[in-house]
Amino acid sequence: MPDDREAAPASAPVAGASSPPPVAPVAFGGFARFRTRPDANDVLHYFTSPRWALMGPTLLVSALMMGIVAAVMPDLISALFMVAAMALCAPASLYARLERRILHDGWQRYPLMALAVVLPMGLFGFGAARWTNLHAGLDWDVTVNVYVIVVLMATALLKNRLTSIIGATIGLWGGCSIYAGSPGSLGLLAVGGTIGLILAVNQARSAASQSQVHSEREREQRRAEQLLHEYEQTGQGWFWETDRLGKITYVSERIAALLGKGVGDLEGRPFTALFMLEAQGQQSERTLVFHLNTRSSFQDLDVRAASVGEDERWWSISGRPVLDQFNNFMGFRGSGTDLTEKRRSQQHVTQLARFDSLTKLANRFQMAEWLEKILTSPRIETRACAVFLLDLDRFKQVNDTMGHPAGDALLKQVAERLGGTVGDRGRVGRLGGDEFQVVLHGAQQREGLAHLARRIIENLSQPYSIDGARVTIGASVGIALCPDDGTTSEALIRNADLALYAAKGNGRGRHHFYDEDLHSDARERQQLEEDLRDAIASGSLELHYQPQVRTTTERITGFEALLRWKHPVHGYLSPAKFIPVAEETGLVAQIGEWALRTACRDLAGWPEEVRVAVNVSPLQFANPALPAIVTSAIAAAGINPARLELEITESVFLGEDKSTESMFTALKGIGVRLALDDFGTGYSSLGYLKKAPFDKIKIDQSFVRGATVPGSRNGAIISSIVSLAEALGMETTAEGVETLDELDLVRVLGCSHVQGFIYARPITCEAAAAKLSESLTAVAQGPRSARAPRQTMLRKVMLEHGSHTYQGTIRNISLSGAMIEGLWNVPEGTVFGVHLSEGYVMMAKARWCKEDRIGVEFAQALDVDGNGAVMFTPARQMRERSEQSQLRRTA
């Protein structure tokens, strides 16, 4: 093989010289002619070598050997010829540089070779032949051997440069033949030269072919090295190699950098040190150790890198054992690729497929999968579980008033609270929208589930802070148990959903266990929704009007438009029954617009001083088209905008923002009046009263009811509301006034208007028009005071009078008394001890008796539970039981 270090490329200029312009190769006849253009770095195509300078000392040693053997010195001419030969060999490096400046197939190379190689060898051959011929002590046997030694040294120094070797050989023997001058020697020299020329030409052609193959091989090798280097630099892959002990002998620099070390630091360390073998759940790494120990090939094994910092990296590695020619194991060699992004992508896909992207809770698919896993457990006793379905109350209002980004932020906080409340007892997931699910594994007691449901509702009902605004929502919970309420996931989810609807139907903010009667309720609700849609399409809805009376003059100042629906089968239905259906199905906006236009049209036929009040739902208020709808209704009816009063609830302030202020500004710009409905029952602070341009505050009937009962604080609340309204320049309307004493109280407390049964029940448009045509004066008619609300039931009780006991049945009961059936001819004023429950006796006095029924008045008022129902157990006893139950659970 040629030594690349011997010469510079042909295109490389000599220092201080200018490079000649490239010249296209010209085909011409001559010695060592090449038809192909070889690589300029191929030493096979250049005649000289810097190592030829060693030929001078070689010739000197050869001459000394001849002198020592012959014991004679050469004559002056012979010595001059040999010294000249040695001198011509000395500048061999200069010859090499000069040749590199010449194109490798240029004719100038041949005279240079003759000067550098052929001439020195010819001079030495001529001088040595003359020396041998002139001194009888020097035999030709010695000279021939010296010639052989010189030729061998020339062959070694010229190294595969066959043309130069042939020239050196011919030059050496040619000098000898020229000195001899005999025709025979010259003829033999010519024959040898011809043979040498043929060999040189053939060798040159072979060298050209070999050089081209060698150049292609080197080019491919360099290309492969560059590609592999670029492959490593891009981070797509890397390479490694170990010895037979499994210690690293090579690893890519990029991998060493990722591990926070240098290549030298990793060399000599075990290959397994590159990975986190102690990580749990990585079967591939245990397989890697197995392959290394068994010296077997492996491919695409996923391993986690022992990288520094928190950046987790994963690689896929492949390797195979390396064997020598005797099949001895030498180590492993392989490659690796980065799997980090691929695994992150897979994790992201898994996250999207199994987790909710917003709250990071389990999604519907994962919750169904987990529930199905529980219900299909091999052991029957492990299939018990409980399913909670949760729905957020008033969440839609947050979305409508504050926007979806605020709703998303609220859902995140709800998820955190829900997860913290449930804790380790179960798994929490989000099914979509504002619906969540909780699955509790194992047998559950209903009391414990009810307690957890109450805690969930309480925690989720606490105020939230969204973009600096205070937001309050609620939650309703439906509960189904396995196996009591179903043994399949479909049955449990369906029944929990029915229980959820029942909880929402009972007033929201409650929990409800599944009951078989809920199926009929669900069918009834579905039918009600269909009937309501038909009623809207057929125009079967009605507006009734309830008068609003000024307390000081008892004159009608306006009417509130109240929605009524006469069902074709059930007759008039309570709005509390079908309005929630309209809200849930989105029909409330359509109904609201119809009510607004109808009320304005009816108002057009009434006296000018009479107004009409129309309720506006939060969904309508959030609609940017509301001002246009109001303007259109007023214009179509041809009424004064000031005669229209829009009643708005506090819930619109859940998302108090610029859109809310803009809506108020637009409505006031039309000229309509604004009333704040159901004041005190909402979920916002009083701060909105500073900006909202209300003309009236309506005091909710919950404050009016019971205000006349001794000890009630409702009167103080009403008084505070009136004072607040007067300070803000607003009117007040007390709703739900039904008795004369309630009327007297709100009049004394300063309410400017009254609305309730004490003056009139809601009437039709025709009846209202007839009433107004007669007189605007309203006359209060009703009972002096209200009777406590009664609860109907059938409950067996025991009555004790003196030493006698009687069995009776409570038909209805209130906080202050009850109607008991089963006793005849009881004198008025008779005192009984009524055993309401075991250990709970309430003293009562008979107030009337008719046939087998008596009315009794309790000596003190009974307690009620959170739902307003009468309790048949003392409140203290109930608290003690609750505390004992809590202690048992804690223990």
Secondary structure, 3 states (H helix, E strand, C coil): CCCHHHCCCCCCCCCCCCCCCCCCCCCCCCCCCCCCCCCCCCHHHCCCCHHHHHHHHHHHHHHHHHHHHHCCCCCHHHHHHHHHHHHHHCCHHHHHHHHHCCCCCCCCHHHHHHHHHHHHHHHHHHHHHHHHHHCCCCCHHHHHHHHHHHHHHHHHHHCCCHHHHHHHHHHHHHHHHHHHCCHHHHHHHHHHHHHHHHHHHHHHHHHHHHHHHHHHHHHHHHHHHHHHHHHHHCCCEEEEEECCCCEEEEECHHHHHHCCCCHHHHCCCEHHHHECCCCCCCHHHHHHHHHHHHCCCEEEEEEEECCCCCCCCEEEEEEEEEECCCCCEEEEEEEEEECHHHHHHHHHHHHHHHECCCCCCECHHHHHHHHHHHHCCCCHHHHCEEEEEEEEECHHHHHHHHCHHHHHHHHHHHHHHHHHHHHHHEEEEEEECCEEEEEEECCCCHHHHHHHHHHHHHHHCCCEEECCEEECCEEEEEEEEECCCCCCHHHHHHHHHHHHHHHHHCCCCCEEECCCHHHHHHHHHHHHHHHHHHHHHHCCEEEEEEEEEECCCCEEEEEEEEEEEEECCCEEECHHHHHHHHHHHCCHHHHHHHHHHHHHHHHCCCCCCCEEEEEECHHHHCCCCHHHHHHHHHHHHCCCHHHEEEEEEHHHHHHCCHHHHHHHHHHHHHCCEEEEEEECCCCCCHHHHHCCCCCEEEECHHHHCCCCCCCCCHHHHHHHHHHHHHHCCCEEEEECCCCHHHHHHHHHCCCCEEECCCCCCCECHHHHHHHHHHCCECCCCCCCCCCCCCEEEEEEEEEEECCEEEEEEEEEECCCEEEEECCCCCCCCCEEEEEEECCEEEEEEEEEEECCEEEEEECCCCCECCCCCECCCCHHHHHHHHHHHHHHHHC
